[in-house]
Amino acid sequence: MRPTFHLAPADVWAAWAATDRAQPYAAASLRDEGFIHCTDGEAELGATFDRHYATDPRRFVALTVDLDALDVPWRFDDPGSPYPHIYGPIAPAAILAAADVERDPDGRFAGLKAD
């Protein structure tokens, strides 16, 4: 197993989770940039969240994705970085968990709350 995290707006995740989950999950970045962004490790996830979403008022979830369970390519485009990119939609079987992102009053990352 090779776990990594993907941040998703809670409403986007809830809409996908409300389906029959037979279809893979595809983040907007797959359409816009050609890949799905991921981050290895909770500390790096927090830094990524603060850098990109601290001022975004929406709720977010962190999906735990097993890169070994994917049926699409993935790679580190920047070798040595903690940011793997997934080049296709994420198969439902590769999504191991979803946890709510907890925030400090200033909107910054405070941790993960498991479902």
C-alpha positions as CSV (number, residue, x, y, z in Angstrom):
1,M,0.0,0.0,0.0
2,R,1.3,3.5,-0.9
3,P,-1.0,6.1,0.8
4,T,-1.2,9.8,-0.1
5,F,-3.7,12.6,0.4
6,H,-5.9,14.5,-1.9
7,L,-7.8,17.7,-0.7
8,A,-11.3,18.1,-2.1
9,P,-14.1,20.6,-1.3
10,A,-16.6,18.8,1.0
11,D,-19.5,19.6,-1.3
12,V,-17.7,18.0,-4.3
13,W,-16.8,14.9,-2.3
14,A,-20.4,14.7,-0.9
15,A,-21.9,14.9,-4.4
16,W,-19.6,12.0,-5.6
17,A,-20.2,10.0,-2.4
18,A,-24.0,10.3,-2.9
19,T,-23.7,8.4,-6.3
20,D,-23.5,4.7,-6.6
21,R,-19.7,5.1,-6.5
22,A,-19.3,2.9,-9.5
23,Q,-17.7,5.7,-11.4
24,P,-14.2,6.9,-10.5
25,Y,-13.6,10.2,-8.7
26,A,-12.2,13.0,-10.9
27,A,-11.1,16.3,-9.4
28,A,-11.5,19.5,-11.4
29,S,-7.7,19.7,-11.8
30,L,-7.8,16.6,-14.0
31,R,-9.8,18.5,-16.5
32,D,-8.0,21.8,-16.1
33,E,-4.4,20.6,-15.6
34,G,-4.4,17.0,-16.8
35,F,-3.7,15.5,-13.3
36,I,-5.0,15.2,-9.7
37,H,-2.9,16.9,-7.1
38,C,-1.9,14.8,-4.0
39,T,0.4,15.3,-1.0
40,D,2.3,12.8,1.1
41,G,2.1,13.1,4.9
42,E,-0.2,15.1,7.2
43,A,2.4,17.8,7.9
44,E,2.9,18.5,4.2
45,L,-0.9,18.3,3.7
46,G,-1.3,21.1,6.3
47,A,1.3,23.3,4.6
48,T,-0.4,22.7,1.2
49,F,-3.8,23.5,2.7
50,D,-2.6,26.7,4.3
51,R,-0.9,27.8,1.1
52,H,-3.9,27.2,-1.2
53,Y,-7.1,27.1,0.9
54,A,-6.7,29.0,4.2
55,T,-8.7,31.9,2.9
56,D,-11.3,29.7,1.1
57,P,-14.4,29.5,3.4
58,R,-15.6,26.2,2.0
59,R,-15.3,23.0,4.0
60,F,-12.7,20.5,2.8
61,V,-12.0,16.8,3.2
62,A,-8.7,14.9,2.8
63,L,-9.1,11.7,0.9
64,T,-6.6,9.0,1.6
65,V,-5.7,7.4,-1.7
66,D,-3.7,4.2,-2.2
67,L,-1.5,4.9,-5.2
68,D,-0.8,1.2,-5.6
69,A,-4.5,0.5,-6.1
70,L,-4.8,2.9,-9.0
71,D,-5.5,1.7,-12.5
72,V,-4.1,5.0,-14.0
73,P,-0.5,6.3,-14.1
74,W,0.9,8.4,-11.3
75,R,4.3,10.0,-10.7
76,F,6.3,12.6,-8.9
77,D,6.8,15.3,-11.6
78,D,9.2,17.0,-9.3
79,P,11.5,14.2,-8.0
80,G,12.1,14.3,-4.3
81,S,8.9,16.3,-3.6
82,P,6.0,15.1,-1.5
83,Y,3.5,15.8,-4.3
84,P,2.5,12.9,-6.5
85,H,0.2,13.6,-9.5
86,I,-2.4,11.1,-10.6
87,Y,-3.0,11.1,-14.4
88,G,-6.5,9.9,-14.6
89,P,-9.6,9.5,-12.4
90,I,-9.3,7.7,-9.1
91,A,-10.9,4.2,-8.9
92,P,-13.3,3.9,-5.9
93,A,-11.3,1.0,-4.6
94,A,-8.2,3.2,-4.3
95,I,-10.0,5.7,-1.9
96,L,-9.3,4.3,1.5
97,A,-10.8,7.1,3.7
98,A,-12.2,10.6,3.8
99,A,-11.5,12.9,6.8
100,D,-12.8,16.4,7.5
101,V,-10.2,19.1,7.5
102,E,-10.3,20.9,10.9
103,R,-9.4,24.6,10.9
104,D,-8.2,27.2,13.3
105,P,-10.3,30.3,13.7
106,D,-8.0,32.0,11.1
107,G,-8.8,29.3,8.6
108,R,-5.5,27.5,8.7
109,F,-5.1,23.7,8.9
110,A,-5.6,22.3,12.4
111,G,-5.7,18.6,11.7
112,L,-7.9,15.8,10.3
113,K,-11.1,14.5,11.8
114,A,-11.9,10.9,10.7
115,D,-15.4,10.0,9.6
